[in-house]
Amino acid sequence: MNDGGVNDGDARDLDPLLERVRAACQALDPLPPEVLAAARAALRWREPGAELAELSGDHGARSEALAGAVRGAEDGAEDGMEDGAGAAGGPRTLTFTARDVLIEIEVSGTGRVRDVVGRLAPPVPARVRVRHPALVPGRPETGADRAGQFTFAGLPRGLVSFAFLVPDGTSIVTSWVRL
Amino acid sequence: MFVQDDIQHDVQDDPARLVARARAGDGAAWARLVERYSGLLWSIARSYRLGEADAGDVVQTTWLRLVERIDRIERPDAVGSWLVVTARRESLRAARRASARTGSAPGRAGDVGGAAVPAPPATRPEEVALARERLGQVAAALEALPRRCQSLLRLAALAPSHAELAAALGIPVGSIGPTRARCLDRLLRRLAP
């Protein structure tokens, strides 16, 4: 597709008028430097070799309220849009699917913190790490018990991904999701 | 007008190559990708009428999605379009969350209809006033155009290629040329009555 723009019609063919549009937008609504810095730092969340567990379900009381929103064709399987717990007090349940394991996460709490109860099915005694751009990588960490259950209390809301180290040495990460 | 951070497009900037190097953990290649596309992703989020915090979240989420999938992305040469489509999906989600907070109706799926130049935040009034004066003509002309043209011109000014622009607008690559020409023409007429 992009071979230096030879066959690809560079949309920025330096039309002087477009150049002025770009300058105007850049001056009036610039990309904030902290957003750029966060994007540069995003690569540190790479987990080479980890299997990705995709979000396959997102249910909570407020998902129902939002079900009236138009679902675009480009919208994936998820229909939960809400932050944190459901409005009517029902917890929000997220399901992530990996090749051999299902990860279910129940989120509760309002305001700035979230409590998480998770379960691995089938149960695996895995080490579980929280990945959160606002937290030190690798913290907090806990272990899943014999029933495959694990808990985290008082996580800050925002983007989060859970990483699992399974006894056989393989690792699984969940897709990023907003708590 | 010379813009200092305009990135020279050479073989070093070939997206497929940058993705391959980032996969191998090359932070410099990753930074090039980030610099090349973040402005466009920001503009897409703003075209969904998101505030600064939500738009920043969309950009961050989009890059994290690329990190989580970087080993398996099928068309590394089309990473720009992949980022654009991802940013649109995340923008739509953020717009719905925002409308759930405020109780207003969310924008339609794929509705790139926000103002090209959103109302400036109150934190930078002097800078914005200066910029407005300097670029006032273009800004005023832009703001007088229909929303769709505003967005199209803003995205056209930032998209590295037609493929990414088509993905951002959700229209076929073939109709980019005429649509863009129409909007540019309207802008020109506003500038030179």
Interface residues (C-beta under 8 A of the other chain):
Chain A: M1 N2 D3 G4 G5 D8 G9 D10 A11 R12 D15 L17 L18 E19 R20 V21 R22 A23 A24 C25 Q26 A27 L28 D29 L31 P32 E34 V35 L36 A38 A39 R40 A42 L43 W45 R46 P48 L52 R62 A65 L66 A69 V70 R71 G72 A73 E74 D75 G76 M81 E82 D83 P133 L159 S161 V173 S175 W176 R178
Chain B: M1 V3 H9 D10 V11 D14 P15 A16 A22 G25 G27 W30 A31 V34 E35 S38 G39 W42 S43 R46 E52 A55 G56 D57 V59 Q60 T61 W63 L64 R65 L66 V67 E68 R69 I70 D71 R72 R75 D77 A78 G80 S81 V85 R88 R89 L92 R93 R96 R97 S99 A100 P106 R108 A109 G110 A116 V117 P118 P120 V128 A131 R132 R134 L135 V138 A139 L142 L153 R154 A156 A157 L158 A159 P160 S161 H162 A163 E164 L165 I176 G177 R180 L184 L187 L188 L191
